[in-house]
Amino acid sequence: MGATRGVTAAAAVVIVGASAVAACSSAPGSKPSAQTSHKTGRASISAAALYQYQSPEQATLSWFYALNHKDMAAAVAHFEPARAFMMTAGYGGPSAWPTFSALHCRQISAHGNTATVLCTFNETGGLPGVQQDNFWTVDLQQEPDRRWLITNYGQG
């Protein structure tokens, strides 16, 4: 009976571990949880929010989720504070932001506490007359609290 419990416990650990890996995947169409509310500035971040910043890819996918949901506070929270202006400069507010579908992101470089993620997507909507893109590179920096925050993005 003791051996059966050991096998059952081991099976439970494998199932839970597999579920955790599946939840962390950045498969096409996957989105970070919408249950987390982000705050601007240096406010404390809940454990659920910290999960969204665990890797450069997760932080980038979480940012695109905020963009698609037109959530200004969450989008700004993904930026290194000195670069947060990038979310408010020239876009006319969240209602003018484009929507991104068929999103695929992968980390293409890392060096120390910096990383670059390449995302491809279909962009729709946004400001009239603005060229729609199909990819962006996103540069991130890891903060002392281990969050990955965006320092730059765009074509390049």
C-alpha positions in Angstrom: 0.0 0.0 0.0 2.9 2.4 0.7 4.3 1.8 -2.8 0.8 2.6 -4.3 0.7 5.9 -2.4 4.2 6.8 -3.6 3.2 6.0 -7.2 -0.1 8.0 -6.8 1.8 11.0 -5.3 4.4 10.8 -8.1 1.6 10.7 -10.7 -0.1 13.7 -9.2 3.2 15.7 -9.3 3.7 14.8 -12.9 0.1 15.9 -13.8 0.4 19.2 -11.9 3.8 19.8 -13.4 2.5 19.1 -16.9 -0.4 21.5 -16.3 1.9 24.2 -15.2 4.1 23.8 -18.3 1.0 23.9 -20.5 -0.2 27.1 -18.8 3.1 28.8 -19.4 3.2 28.0 -23.1 3.3 30.8 -25.6 1.4 28.8 -28.2 -0.3 30.7 -31.0 -3.3 32.4 -29.7 -2.4 32.0 -26.1 -3.0 34.9 -23.8 -2.0 35.8 -20.3 -4.7 35.7 -17.7 -7.1 38.7 -17.6 -7.6 38.3 -13.9 -4.6 40.4 -13.0 -4.9 44.1 -12.7 -1.7 46.1 -13.3 -0.8 49.4 -11.7 1.3 52.1 -13.0 4.5 53.3 -11.2 6.3 51.3 -8.6 3.3 50.0 -6.8 3.6 46.5 -5.4 2.7 43.7 -7.8 0.6 40.7 -6.8 2.0 37.2 -7.3 -0.3 36.6 -10.2 0.9 39.8 -11.9 4.6 38.8 -11.3 3.9 35.6 -13.2 3.2 37.6 -16.3 6.6 39.1 -16.1 8.6 35.8 -15.5 10.2 35.7 -18.9 10.7 38.2 -21.7 8.1 36.3 -23.9 5.5 36.2 -21.1 6.0 39.9 -20.4 5.6 40.7 -24.2 2.5 38.5 -24.6 1.0 40.1 -21.5 1.6 43.6 -23.0 -0.1 42.6 -26.3 -3.0 41.3 -24.2 -3.3 44.8 -22.6 -3.1 46.4 -26.0 -5.9 44.2 -27.4 -8.1 45.0 -24.4 -7.3 48.7 -24.7 -6.1 48.7 -21.1 -3.9 51.8 -20.7 -2.8 51.1 -17.1 -1.8 47.6 -17.9 0.0 48.5 -21.1 2.0 51.3 -19.3 2.8 49.0 -16.4 4.8 46.8 -18.9 7.3 49.6 -19.5 10.4 50.6 -17.7 9.2 53.8 -16.0 11.5 56.1 -18.0 10.1 54.7 -21.2 6.4 54.6 -20.3 5.8 57.7 -22.4 6.0 55.3 -25.4 2.4 54.2 -24.6 1.0 57.7 -24.5 2.9 59.5 -27.3 1.1 59.9 -30.6 -1.5 57.2 -30.4 -4.6 59.1 -29.5 -5.5 56.9 -26.5 -6.5 53.2 -26.2 -9.5 53.5 -28.5 -7.1 54.3 -31.4 -4.8 51.4 -30.7 -4.8 48.6 -33.3 -5.8 45.0 -32.5 -3.4 42.2 -32.9 -4.3 38.6 -34.0 -2.3 35.5 -35.0 0.3 36.6 -32.5 3.5 34.6 -32.3 6.4 35.8 -30.0 9.8 34.2 -29.4 12.9 35.4 -27.7 15.7 36.0 -30.3 18.5 37.3 -28.0 19.5 37.7 -24.4 22.5 39.3 -22.8 22.7 39.7 -19.0 19.6 41.5 -17.9 18.4 42.4 -21.4 16.5 40.5 -24.0 14.8 40.9 -27.4 11.6 39.2 -28.4 10.4 39.1 -32.0 6.6 39.1 -32.5 4.7 38.5 -35.7 1.0 39.3 -36.0 -1.9 40.5 -38.1 -2.6 44.2 -37.2 -6.1 45.7 -37.8 -7.7 49.0 -36.8 -5.7 51.7 -35.3 -5.3 55.3 -36.6 -6.4 55.9 -40.2 -3.5 56.4 -42.6 -1.0 54.7 -40.4 0.9 51.8 -42.0 0.0 48.4 -40.5 2.9 46.3 -39.5 3.2 42.5 -39.3 6.1 42.3 -36.9 7.8 44.1 -34.0 10.9 43.5 -32.0 10.5 44.2 -28.3 13.5 45.1 -26.1 13.2 44.3 -22.4 15.2 44.7 -19.3 15.0 42.6 -16.2 14.4 44.7 -13.0 15.9 43.9 -9.6 12.5 42.5 -8.6 12.9 40.0 -11.6 10.1 41.6 -13.7 10.9 42.0 -17.4 9.9 45.5 -18.6 9.8 46.9 -22.1 12.4 49.5 -23.0 11.7 49.8 -26.7 9.6 48.3 -29.5 8.9 48.6 -33.2 10.2 47.7 -36.6 13.9 47.0 -36.2 
